[in-house]
Amino acid sequence: MTAAIERSPSVNGEPQTQNGDERRRILPKRKSWRPATEIAVDLGTANTLVFVKGEGVVLNEPSVAAVDQATGAILGIGLEAKRMLGRTPEGILAVRPMKDGVIANFDVAEKMLRHFLRLVIDRTIFRVKPTVIVCVPSGITEVERRAVRDSARSAGVKRLLMVAEPMAAAIGVGLPVETPVGSMVIDIGGGTTNIAVIALSGIVCDASIRTGGDELDQAIVQFMRKTYSLLIGEPTAERMKIRIGSAVPLVPEVEMEVKGRDLVSGLPKTVLVDSAGVRDAIQEPISRIANAVRRALEMTPPELASDILDHGIVLTGGGSLIRGLDQLLIDETGLPVRVDDDPLTSVVRGTGRILDDYTRYGSVLTT
């Protein structure tokens, strides 16, 4: 995967831009007669995706907002604000209102959610208050649940339902969640990793840890600081993770030029970093994910464990795109592991399927 911007084929006539694991789908300009009454939202730490029943995924933007510190006004949301990360002058702050999969900054999260919902609802001639399904981490507390509820109501939602992220991911990748057959899914997002064993439309055992893509970025920032005395920002660390990050040794190892500020001289500097160094840097958070998978397997009832042995584990979420992560988990567990074809959208695709078939999947929803 390269960090260069590539044009990918249009989907449903809508152009897409791909920049590493960051994708943005442009909303259609034309007005539609059909109101967006049922909407699914994957309010993630890194990206927010919106699915409209009957249309599919219509919005995919980074969960970032640029705020004027003096007035509290929002100056930019989504990709526009992400480009400002680490580049803002005094008085303007680029913030990520979601942390570890839950709302950390209530006011900004509410404005961001309202902005994204308005983008979707304003495309229709007839506007109504929609019913919205929001994906939440499986280990969410009641206080965090209330924050999601309150921000959705403030954003103008008529009825709010919630679904656990690993359940939505399992439905999105096509696992038979409503049958007695055990399925195991690992959803590695920006702030959390959710692991769940699912049967009969319920989560039998799960492990949710607050380790994800953001923690890998932080580990790379610290590694560059200690090893090369080079200060880099999170966007640069993310590019390094995408281009040369790996969980197992690469053949051959790859290198990348990294630019930042020299901590000794204070001047800009370029260093050449190889994939072996980055792999060592992200070893600790990756082993935490592997240990959480082992914990979830230890809690699994024996009958479901035999099903997982037959059908394997499915990896979803942006973190699953790290090279060799599936191979590492195969070595750690001895089970077959596969990465979903489109892991970045599997959670929101799952909520979309719930919208399309309430009778089949309605029991997985909570209020």
Helices and strands as residue ranges (DSSP letters): E 6-11, E 14-19, E 22-25, E 38-43, E 47-52, E 56-62, E 65-68, E 74-77, H 79-82, E 92-95, E 98-99, E 102-103, H 106-121, E 131-136, H 142-154, E 159-164, H 165-172, E 183-188, E 193-199, E 202-209, H 213-228, E 230-231, H 234-244, E 255-262, E 268-274, H 275-281, H 283-299, H 302-311, E 313-316, G 318-321, H 325-333, E 337-339, H 346-356, H 358-361, G 362-364
